[in-house]
């Protein structure tokens, strides 16, 4: 039950190919954005399309896998945990960031029907 304390599962489309950085011989980081599309009908009966963006972080083996199999537009399902961090930008302004550290990746492929 402890793995449910900070757990997130999302399915969406990558907005960019993973950006990969290596740190020495044994550390690798990949970063990508994930778009989650939602639609609903408002009070006036209008259909509203809404997109939420999430930053995905892949480390080491997950980063290598992401680099090999993921590209812009890939539909993926991920499992991970939320992490909040802060940093100070070049203008001295403190920024707050929420990211998802990915534990599992599942590439979703659509079956192509033959005509």
DSSP file (Angstrom, degrees, kcal/mol; ACC not computed):
  #  RESIDUE AA STRUCTURE BP1 BP2  ACC     N-H-->O    O-->H-N    N-H-->O    O-->H-N    TCO  KAPPA ALPHA  PHI   PSI    X-CA   Y-CA   Z-CA
    1    1 A X    >         0   0    0      0, 0.0     3,-1.7     0, 0.0     4,-0.2   0.000 360.0 360.0 360.0 -22.1    0.0    0.0    0.0
    2    2 A X  G >   +     0   0    0      1,-0.3     3,-1.3     2,-0.2     4,-0.3   0.773 360.0  65.6 -66.8 -24.2    2.9    2.4    0.5
    3    3 A X  G 3  S+     0   0    0      1,-0.2    -1,-0.3     2,-0.1     3,-0.2   0.595  92.7  63.8 -74.0  -7.0    3.5    2.6   -3.3
    4    4 A X  G X  S+     0   0    0     -3,-1.7     3,-0.6     1,-0.2    -1,-0.2   0.548  79.6  83.6 -88.2  -8.2    0.1    4.4   -3.6
    5    5 A X  T <  S+     0   0    0     -3,-1.3     2,-0.3     1,-0.3    -1,-0.2   0.871 109.7  13.9 -65.4 -37.8    1.2    7.4   -1.5
    6    6 A X  T 3  S+     0   0    0     -4,-0.3     2,-0.4    -3,-0.2    -1,-0.3  -0.699  93.0 136.1-138.9  82.9    2.8    9.1   -4.4
    7    7 A X    <   +     0   0    0     -3,-0.6     2,-0.4    -2,-0.3    74,-0.2  -0.993  24.4 179.9-136.7 136.8    1.7    7.5   -7.6
    8    8 A X  E     -A   80   0A   0     72,-2.5    72,-2.5    -2,-0.4     2,-0.4  -1.000   5.7-171.2-138.0 138.1    0.5    8.8  -11.0
    9    9 A X  E     +A   79   0A   0     -2,-0.4     2,-0.3    70,-0.2    70,-0.2  -0.997  15.8 170.1-128.0 127.7   -0.6    7.0  -14.1
   10   10 A X  E     -A   78   0A   0     68,-1.7    68,-2.9    -2,-0.4     2,-0.4  -0.973  20.9-160.3-137.6 150.0   -1.2    8.9  -17.3
   11   11 A X  E     +A   77   0A   0     -2,-0.3     2,-0.3    66,-0.2    66,-0.2  -0.999  39.9 110.1-129.1 129.6   -1.8    8.2  -20.9
   12   12 A X  E     -A   76   0A   0     64,-2.3    64,-2.5    -2,-0.4     2,-0.4  -0.894  60.7 -69.2-169.9-162.3   -1.2   10.7  -23.6
   13   13 A X  E     -AB  75  35A   0     22,-2.0    22,-3.1    -2,-0.3     2,-0.2  -0.918  42.2-114.9-117.8 137.8    0.9   11.9  -26.5
   14   14 A X  E     - B   0  34A   0     60,-2.3    59,-2.5    -2,-0.4    20,-0.2  -0.517  15.5-159.0 -71.7 133.7    4.5   13.1  -26.4
   15   15 A X  S    S+     0   0    0     18,-2.5     2,-0.3    -2,-0.2    -1,-0.1   0.591  76.0   9.9 -86.3 -13.2    4.9   16.7  -27.5
   16   16 A X  S    S-     0   0    0     17,-0.6    17,-0.2    55,-0.1    -1,-0.2  -0.982  87.1 -90.6-157.1 160.2    8.5   16.3  -28.3
   17   17 A X        -     0   0    0     -2,-0.3    54,-0.1     1,-0.1    14,-0.1  -0.474  63.8 -85.3 -68.6 148.4   11.2   13.6  -28.7
   18   18 A X        -     0   0    0     48,-0.3     2,-0.6    52,-0.2    14,-0.2  -0.326  37.5-138.1 -58.4 133.6   13.0   12.8  -25.4
   19   19 A X  E     -C   31   0A   0     12,-2.9    12,-1.9    -3,-0.1     2,-0.4  -0.864  25.3-156.6 -93.8 120.2   15.9   15.2  -24.8
   20   20 A X  E     +C   30   0A   0     -2,-0.6     2,-0.4    10,-0.2    10,-0.2  -0.821  17.1 178.8-109.6 136.4   18.7   13.0  -23.5
   21   21 A X  E     -C   29   0A   0      8,-3.1     8,-3.0    -2,-0.4     2,-0.4  -0.989  14.3-149.6-130.1 143.0   21.7   14.1  -21.3
   22   22 A X  E     -C   28   0A   0     -2,-0.4     2,-0.6     6,-0.2     6,-0.2  -0.918   3.2-161.6-114.6 141.3   24.5   11.9  -20.0
   23   23 A X  E  >  -C   27   0A   0      4,-2.8     4,-1.0    -2,-0.4     3,-0.5  -0.902  63.1 -50.2-120.6  98.4   26.4   12.4  -16.8
   24   24 A X  T  4 S-     0   0    0     -2,-0.6    -1,-0.0     1,-0.2     0, 0.0  -0.374  96.5 -47.7  70.7-153.7   29.6   10.5  -16.8
   25   25 A X  T  4 S+     0   0    0      1,-0.1    -1,-0.2    -3,-0.1     3,-0.0   0.690 133.9  37.4 -89.7 -20.5   29.5    6.8  -17.6
   26   26 A X  T  4 S+     0   0    0     -3,-0.5     2,-0.4     1,-0.0    -2,-0.1   0.404  98.4  73.8-120.8   4.1   26.6    5.6  -15.4
   27   27 A X  E  <  +C   23   0A   0     -4,-1.0    -4,-2.8    33,-0.1     2,-0.4  -0.973  46.6 172.4-125.8 134.9   23.9    8.3  -15.4
   28   28 A X  E     -C   22   0A   0     -2,-0.4    32,-2.9    -6,-0.2     2,-0.4  -0.999   8.8-167.8-139.4 139.2   21.5    9.2  -18.1
   29   29 A X  E     -CD  21  59A   0     -8,-3.0    -8,-3.1    -2,-0.4     2,-0.4  -0.990   2.2-173.8-128.1 133.3   18.5   11.6  -18.0
   30   30 A X  E     -CD  20  58A   0     28,-2.6    28,-3.0    -2,-0.4     2,-0.4  -0.984   5.2-167.6-125.1 142.0   15.8   12.0  -20.6
   31   31 A X  E     +CD  19  57A   0    -12,-1.9   -12,-2.9    -2,-0.4     2,-0.3  -0.987  14.0 159.4-130.4 136.3   13.1   14.7  -20.5
   32   32 A X  E     - D   0  56A   0     24,-1.9    24,-3.6    -2,-0.4     2,-0.4  -0.967  33.5-119.6-148.9 162.5    9.9   14.9  -22.6
   33   33 A X  E     - D   0  55A   0     -2,-0.3   -18,-2.5    22,-0.2   -17,-0.6  -0.874  20.7-154.3-108.4 143.3    6.5   16.6  -22.4
   34   34 A X  E     -BD  14  54A   0     20,-3.0    20,-2.1    -2,-0.4     2,-0.5  -0.967   3.9-151.1-120.0 127.2    3.2   14.6  -22.3
   35   35 A X  E     -BD  13  53A   0    -22,-3.1   -22,-2.0    -2,-0.5     2,-0.6  -0.857   5.9-165.3 -99.7 127.8   -0.1   16.1  -23.6
   36   36 A X  E     - D   0  52A   0     16,-2.8    16,-2.4    -2,-0.5     2,-0.4  -0.960  11.6-154.5-111.4 115.3   -3.3   14.8  -22.0
   37   37 A X  E     + D   0  51A   0     -2,-0.6     2,-0.3    14,-0.2    14,-0.2  -0.771  17.1 174.2 -95.1 131.9   -6.4   15.8  -24.0
   38   38 A X  E     - D   0  50A   0     12,-3.3    12,-3.5    -2,-0.4     2,-0.3  -0.972   9.5-166.5-132.7 148.8   -9.7   16.1  -22.3
   39   39 A X  E     + D   0  49A   0     -2,-0.3     2,-0.3    10,-0.2    10,-0.2  -0.984  12.1 162.7-135.6 150.0  -13.1   17.2  -23.6
   40   40 A X  E     - D   0  48A   0      8,-2.1     8,-3.8    -2,-0.3     2,-0.5  -0.960  36.7-110.7-154.3 167.0  -16.3   18.2  -21.9
   41   41 A X  E     - D   0  47A   0     -2,-0.3     6,-0.2     6,-0.2    -2,-0.0  -0.923  33.2-144.6-106.8 126.5  -19.5   20.1  -22.6
   42   42 A X    >   -     0   0    0      4,-2.6     3,-1.9    -2,-0.5    -1,-0.0  -0.140  36.6 -85.5 -81.6-177.5  -20.0   23.4  -20.8
   43   43 A X  T 3  S+     0   0    0      1,-0.3    -1,-0.1     2,-0.1    -2,-0.0   0.758 128.2  54.9 -60.5 -26.6  -23.2   24.9  -19.4
   44   44 A X  T 3  S-     0   0    0      2,-0.1    -1,-0.3     1,-0.0     3,-0.1   0.482 119.8-107.4 -86.8  -2.6  -24.1   26.4  -22.8
   45   45 A X  S <  S+     0   0    0     -3,-1.9     2,-0.3     1,-0.3    -2,-0.1   0.526  72.6 142.1  88.9   5.9  -23.8   23.0  -24.6
   46   46 A X        -     0   0    0      1,-0.0    -4,-2.6    -5,-0.0     2,-0.6  -0.621  53.5-124.3 -81.5 138.4  -20.5   23.9  -26.3
   47   47 A X  E     -D   41   0A   0     -2,-0.3     2,-0.5    -6,-0.2    -6,-0.2  -0.733  28.1-159.4 -83.0 124.1  -17.9   21.1  -26.6
   48   48 A X  E     -D   40   0A   0     -8,-3.8    -8,-2.1    -2,-0.6     2,-0.5  -0.906   6.3-156.0-109.8 128.7  -14.6   22.3  -25.0
   49   49 A X  E     -D   39   0A   0     -2,-0.5     2,-0.4   -10,-0.2   -10,-0.2  -0.898  16.6-176.8-102.2 131.2  -11.3   20.7  -25.8
   50   50 A X  E     -D   38   0A   0    -12,-3.5   -12,-3.3    -2,-0.5     2,-0.4  -0.990  11.0-161.2-133.0 136.1   -8.6   21.1  -23.1
   51   51 A X  E     -D   37   0A   0     -2,-0.4     2,-0.4   -14,-0.2   -14,-0.2  -0.972   2.1-164.7-120.9 130.7   -5.0   20.0  -23.1
   52   52 A X  E     -D   36   0A   0    -16,-2.4   -16,-2.8    -2,-0.4     2,-0.4  -0.940  11.6-148.5-112.0 135.3   -2.9   19.6  -20.0
   53   53 A X  E     -D   35   0A   0     -2,-0.4     2,-0.4   -18,-0.2   -18,-0.2  -0.853  13.5-174.4-107.6 139.2    0.9   19.3  -20.3
   54   54 A X  E     -D   34   0A   0    -20,-2.1   -20,-3.0    -2,-0.4     2,-0.5  -0.981  22.3-129.2-131.1 142.3    3.2   17.3  -18.0
   55   55 A X  E     -D   33   0A   0     43,-0.5    45,-2.5    -2,-0.4     2,-0.4  -0.819  23.4-156.4 -93.5 125.7    6.9   17.1  -17.8
   56   56 A X  E     -De  32 100A   0    -24,-3.6   -24,-1.9    -2,-0.5     2,-0.5  -0.846   4.5-162.7-103.9 137.5    8.3   13.5  -17.8
   57   57 A X  E     -De  31 101A   0     43,-3.0    45,-2.9    -2,-0.4     2,-0.4  -0.983   4.6-171.2-120.6 127.0   11.7   12.6  -16.4
   58   58 A X  E     -D   30   0A   0    -28,-3.0   -28,-2.6    -2,-0.5     2,-0.4  -0.961   7.6-158.1-117.0 134.3   13.3    9.3  -17.2
   59   59 A X  E >>  -D   29   0A   0     43,-0.4     3,-1.7    -2,-0.4     4,-0.5  -0.898  48.1 -43.6-114.8 144.0   16.5    8.1  -15.5
   60   60 A X  H 3> S+     0   0    0    -32,-2.9     4,-2.3    -2,-0.4     5,-0.2  -0.125 130.9  16.6  49.4-111.9   19.2    5.6  -16.5
   61   61 A X  H 3> S+     0   0    0      1,-0.2     4,-2.3     2,-0.2    -1,-0.3   0.886 131.0  50.0 -61.9 -38.9   17.6    2.4  -18.0
   62   62 A X  H <> S+     0   0    0     -3,-1.7     4,-2.8     2,-0.2    -1,-0.2   0.882 109.8  52.1 -65.2 -37.1   14.2    4.2  -18.5
   63   63 A X  H  X S+     0   0    0     -4,-0.5     4,-2.4   -35,-0.2    -2,-0.2   0.907 109.7  48.6 -65.1 -42.1   16.1    7.1  -20.2
   64   64 A X  H  X S+     0   0    0     -4,-2.3     4,-1.6     2,-0.2    -2,-0.2   0.909 113.4  47.5 -63.4 -42.2   17.8    4.6  -22.6
   65   65 A X  H  X S+     0   0    0     -4,-2.3     4,-2.5     2,-0.2     5,-0.4   0.927 111.9  49.4 -65.0 -45.1   14.5    2.9  -23.4
   66   66 A X  H  X S+     0   0    0     -4,-2.8     4,-2.1     1,-0.2   -48,-0.3   0.904 109.3  52.9 -60.1 -41.8   12.7    6.3  -23.9
   67   67 A X  H  < S+     0   0    0     -4,-2.4    -1,-0.2     1,-0.2    -2,-0.2   0.863 114.5  42.5 -61.9 -36.8   15.5    7.4  -26.3
   68   68 A X  H  < S+     0   0    0     -4,-1.6    -2,-0.2    -5,-0.1    -1,-0.2   0.889 127.4  23.1 -78.6 -41.1   15.2    4.2  -28.3
   69   69 A X  H  < S+     0   0    0     -4,-2.5     2,-0.3    -5,-0.1    -3,-0.2   0.640 103.2  80.0-109.0 -15.2   11.4    3.8  -28.6
   70   70 A X     <  +     0   0    0     -4,-2.1     2,-0.3    -5,-0.4   -52,-0.2  -0.722  44.8 160.1-102.3 146.3    9.8    7.2  -28.1
   71   71 A X    >   -     0   0    0     -2,-0.3     3,-2.4   -54,-0.1   -57,-0.3  -0.935  52.9 -61.4-148.2 169.9    9.4   10.1  -30.6
   72   72 A X  T 3  S+     0   0    0     -2,-0.3   -57,-0.2     1,-0.3   -55,-0.1  -0.329 124.4  21.7 -56.4 130.8    7.2   13.1  -30.9
   73   73 A X  T 3  S+     0   0    0    -59,-2.5    -1,-0.3     1,-0.3   -58,-0.1   0.298  85.6 145.9  92.8  -9.2    3.6   12.1  -31.2
   74   74 A X    <   -     0   0    0     -3,-2.4   -60,-2.3   -61,-0.1     2,-0.6  -0.365  47.1-134.0 -60.1 136.1    4.1    8.6  -29.6
   75   75 A X  E     +AF  13 108A   0     33,-0.5    33,-3.1   -62,-0.2     2,-0.3  -0.856  38.0 170.1 -92.2 123.5    1.1    7.6  -27.5
   76   76 A X  E     -AF  12 107A   0    -64,-2.5   -64,-2.3    -2,-0.6     2,-0.4  -0.928  33.0-147.7-134.1 155.1    2.3    6.3  -24.2
   77   77 A X  E     -AF  11 106A   0     29,-2.5    29,-2.2    -2,-0.3     2,-0.3  -0.991  27.5-172.6-117.8 131.7    1.0    5.2  -20.8
   78   78 A X  E     -AF  10 105A   0    -68,-2.9   -68,-1.7    -2,-0.4     2,-0.4  -0.886  18.7-158.0-126.6 156.7    3.4    5.9  -17.9
   79   79 A X  E     +AF   9 104A   0     25,-1.9    24,-3.2    -2,-0.3    25,-2.0  -0.998  39.7 115.9-128.4 133.5    3.5    5.1  -14.2
   80   80 A X  E     -AF   8 102A   0    -72,-2.5   -72,-2.5    -2,-0.4     2,-0.3  -0.880  53.1 -85.9-168.4-160.7    5.6    7.3  -11.9
   81   81 A X  E     - F   0 101A   0     20,-1.9    20,-2.7    -2,-0.3     2,-0.3  -0.963  33.9-112.0-133.9 151.1    5.7    9.7   -9.0
   82   82 A X  E     - F   0 100A   0     -2,-0.3     2,-0.4    18,-0.2    18,-0.2  -0.607  30.4-173.5 -82.0 138.7    5.3   13.4   -8.6
   83   83 A X  E     - F   0  99A   0     16,-2.6    16,-2.8    -2,-0.3     2,-0.4  -0.999   7.9-159.1-133.6 132.1    8.3   15.5   -7.7
   84   84 A X  E     + F   0  98A   0     -2,-0.4     2,-0.3    14,-0.2    14,-0.2  -0.900  20.2 164.1-108.1 138.9    8.3   19.2   -6.8
   85   85 A X  E     - F   0  97A   0     12,-2.5    12,-2.9    -2,-0.4     2,-0.3  -0.963  21.9-144.5-147.1 164.6   11.4   21.3   -7.0
   86   86 A X  E     + F   0  96A   0     -2,-0.3     2,-0.3    10,-0.2    10,-0.2  -0.918  16.6 172.0-128.1 155.8   12.5   24.9   -7.1
   87   87 A X  E     - F   0  95A   0      8,-1.9     8,-3.7    -2,-0.3     2,-0.5  -0.969  31.4-117.4-153.3 164.5   15.3   26.8   -8.9
   88   88 A X  E     - F   0  94A   0     -2,-0.3     6,-0.2     6,-0.2    -2,-0.0  -0.932  30.9-140.4-108.2 125.4   16.3   30.4   -9.4
   89   89 A X    >   -     0   0    0      4,-2.7     3,-2.2    -2,-0.5    -1,-0.0  -0.112  35.6 -88.1 -77.7 179.7   16.4   31.6  -13.0
   90   90 A X  T 3  S+     0   0    0      1,-0.3    -1,-0.1     2,-0.1    -2,-0.0   0.698 128.0  55.5 -64.5 -19.3   19.0   33.8  -14.6
   91   91 A X  T 3  S-     0   0    0      2,-0.1    -1,-0.3     0, 0.0     3,-0.1   0.347 121.0-106.3 -93.0   6.0   17.1   36.9  -13.5
   92   92 A X  S <  S+     0   0    0     -3,-2.2     2,-0.5     1,-0.3    -2,-0.1   0.625  73.5 141.6  82.0  13.3   17.0   35.8   -9.9
   93   93 A X        -     0   0    0      1,-0.0    -4,-2.7     0, 0.0     2,-0.4  -0.768  52.6-125.1 -93.5 130.7   13.4   34.8   -9.9
   94   94 A X  E     - F   0  88A   0     -2,-0.5     2,-0.3    -6,-0.2    -6,-0.2  -0.595  28.9-162.4 -75.9 128.1   12.5   31.7   -8.0
   95   95 A X  E     - F   0  87A   0     -8,-3.7    -8,-1.9    -2,-0.4     2,-0.4  -0.873   8.4-148.4-114.6 145.1   10.6   29.1  -10.1
   96   96 A X  E     - F   0  86A   0     -2,-0.3     2,-0.4   -10,-0.2   -10,-0.2  -0.940  17.3-173.8-114.1 134.0    8.5   26.2   -9.0
   97   97 A X  E     - F   0  85A   0    -12,-2.9   -12,-2.5    -2,-0.4     2,-0.5  -0.984  14.7-161.9-132.2 136.9    8.3   23.0  -11.1
   98   98 A X  E     + F   0  84A   0     -2,-0.4   -43,-0.5   -14,-0.2     2,-0.3  -0.986  22.6 171.9-115.8 127.9    6.3   19.8  -10.8
   99   99 A X  E     - F   0  83A   0    -16,-2.8   -16,-2.6    -2,-0.5     2,-0.6  -0.852  30.7-125.2-130.2 164.0    7.6   16.8  -12.8
  100  100 A X  E     -eF  56  82A   0    -45,-2.5   -43,-3.0    -2,-0.3     2,-0.7  -0.959  15.0-149.4-113.7 117.9    6.8   13.1  -13.1
  101  101 A X  E     -eF  57  81A   0    -20,-2.7   -20,-1.9    -2,-0.6     2,-0.4  -0.786  25.8-135.6 -83.6 115.6    9.6   10.7  -12.5
  102  102 A X  E     + F   0  80A   0    -45,-2.9   -43,-0.4    -2,-0.7   -22,-0.3  -0.584  33.2 170.6 -83.3 129.0    8.7    7.7  -14.7
  103  103 A X  E    S+     0   0A   0    -24,-3.2     2,-0.4    -2,-0.4   -23,-0.2   0.748  72.1  22.6 -99.0 -36.1    9.0    4.2  -13.4
  104  104 A X  E     - F   0  79A   0    -25,-2.0   -25,-1.9     2,-0.0     2,-0.4  -0.990  62.0-163.4-137.4 143.3    7.3    2.3  -16.2
  105  105 A X  E     - F   0  78A   0     -2,-0.4     2,-0.4   -27,-0.2   -27,-0.2  -0.980   3.6-174.7-124.3 136.2    6.7    3.1  -19.9
  106  106 A X  E     - F   0  77A   0    -29,-2.2   -29,-2.5    -2,-0.4     2,-0.4  -0.956  17.1-146.0-130.7 116.8    4.2    1.4  -22.1
  107  107 A X  E     - F   0  76A   0     -2,-0.4     2,-0.6   -31,-0.2   -31,-0.2  -0.664  14.3-147.3 -79.2 129.1    4.1    2.4  -25.8
  108  108 A X  E     - F   0  75A   0    -33,-3.1   -33,-0.5    -2,-0.4     2,-0.4  -0.871  15.4-170.8-102.1 123.1    0.6    2.2  -27.2
  109  109 A X        -     0   0    0     -2,-0.6     2,-0.4   -35,-0.1   -35,-0.0  -0.910  17.5-132.7-115.1 142.3    0.4    1.2  -30.8
  110  110 A X        -     0   0    0     -2,-0.4     2,-0.4     1,-0.0    -2,-0.0  -0.751  24.4-118.4 -91.6 136.2   -2.8    1.4  -32.9
  111  111 A X        -     0   0    0     -2,-0.4     2,-0.6     1,-0.1    -1,-0.0  -0.611  26.6-136.6 -74.2 126.7   -3.6   -1.7  -35.0
  112  112 A X        -     0   0    0     -2,-0.4     2,-0.3     1,-0.0    -1,-0.1  -0.752  16.3-139.1 -88.6 122.6   -3.7   -0.7  -38.7
  113  113 A X        -     0   0    0     -2,-0.6     2,-0.4     1,-0.0    -1,-0.0  -0.579  14.4-123.5 -82.8 143.8   -6.6   -2.1  -40.5
  114  114 A X              0   0    0     -2,-0.3    -1,-0.0     1,-0.1     0, 0.0  -0.714 360.0 360.0 -87.3 134.7   -6.1   -3.5  -43.9
  115  115 A X              0   0    0     -2,-0.4    -1,-0.1     0, 0.0    -2,-0.0   0.440 360.0 360.0 -87.8 360.0   -8.3   -2.0  -46.6
